[in-house]
Amino acid sequence: MAYTQTPFGQSDLAVGIETDVTTTAVENVRSGATKLLSVYISSPSSVCNLKLYDDNGTGLSVGTTVPVGCLPCASGGIAIYSFDPPLEFEEGLSYAAATEDGTSASTSPTGTVPVYFTYKED
C-alpha cells in the first residue's frame, strides 16, 4: 500500500490516493475532523468492500472495530461515490478493504485496487 495526499489548489480540499488497499493495515487519510466528498474504487480482480472508520488510525482492529460505512465495488468494476452533504468524521478518516462486507475482514481483495478520496478539513 502506498498512500499519498495532494493539496487541491489553494483551498482546504485534498485528494488522497491509495495505490492498493488491503486488510493488513488500516490507513489514515486524515486525523481530526474531516468531510468526505467522494470516493473512487477500481477493483479489476475481486470484490472489494472499502471500510470507512471514524478514527485517527490508532487503536483500530480490522475485523473487530465496526466501520462507519462499507462501500462495495464489484469484481471487474469501478465504483464512484459522491456525498452531498459530505460524510463527516470527527476523530479522523481511516480505511481498510476486504472481500467481506460488514465488520468481517479477513481476506484482502486480489489484484491492484486503487482508491481515490476527495475530502476537506472540517
N, C-alpha and C positions, 0 to 999 in steps of 0.2 A: 504494500500500500504506500502510496505517495500522495499526501495531501498538501495542496498549496493554496494560499489565499492571495487574491489580487484586488487591490482597491479599484473601484469603478469610478473613474474620473475624480472630481473633487467633492463628491457627495459622501454621505455616510453609507452608501451601498458598497457591497463587496461581492465577488464571485469566488466560491470555493470549488476547487477541482480535485476530485479523488480519482486516481487512475485505475484502482482495482479494489473494490470493497470486499471484506471478509468478515467472518465471525471471530477470528482470532484476536482482534484488538478493537476496542472502542476508540473511535477518533473523535476529537473535539473540534467542531467547526469554530466555535467562539464561546468564551466564558463570559458570563454576565448576560443581562437582558438582551435578547435577540429577537428580531422579527424575520421569520422565514417567508420569502416572497415566492420562490419557485424551486422546483427540483426536476432535474432531467436524469433519467436512468436508461442505460443501454445494456441489455443482457442477452448476448448472442447465443449462449450455450446452455443456459438453465434458467429456471425460475429464480427470481431474486425478490426478496422482501426486505426493503430498507427500513430498519427500525430506528425511530427517532426518539431521543431521550431528552428530558428537561434536566440537564445535569452539566456540570463543568468538566466532566470527563474523569473525575476521580471517584473511586468507590463503586463504579458500575460493574455489574456482573452480567455479561450477556448470557441469556438463558434463564436468569433468575430475576433480574430487575425488569419490571413491567414497562414496556415502552409507552410513550405518549401516543404514538401512532405507528402504523406499519403501511408503507407504500409498496404495492406489488408491481412487478414487471414480469410479463410472460416470457418464457423461453423464446429466444429469437426475436424479441420485441424491443420497443422503445416506449417508455412511459414519461409523460411530461405532466407535472403537477404545478398549478398556479393557484396561489392563495390570496383572495381579496375578500375580506381583510386578511392581512398576514397572520400566520400562526405565531403565537407569542410564547417564548421560552424565558422563564425568569432566571434560572440558575445558569443557563447556557444551553447551547445546542450540540448534542453529541449523537453519534450514529454507529450502527453496525449493520451487517447484512447476513441473511441466511436463506436457505431454500424453504424453511418452515415459516408459517405466519405466527402471529401472536407472540407470546413470551418465549416460546421454544426457539433455540438457536444452537444447533449442534453441527449443521452442515453448511459450509461456505458455498456460494454459487460457483459453478465451474466456469472456466474461461476468464477473460478480462472483462470486468464490469465497471465501466467509468460512470461516475456520478458528478453532476454539477449542481451547486447550490447558489441561489441568489438570496442575499439576506442584508439586513442593516441593523445597526445598533439601535436599541430601544431608547 
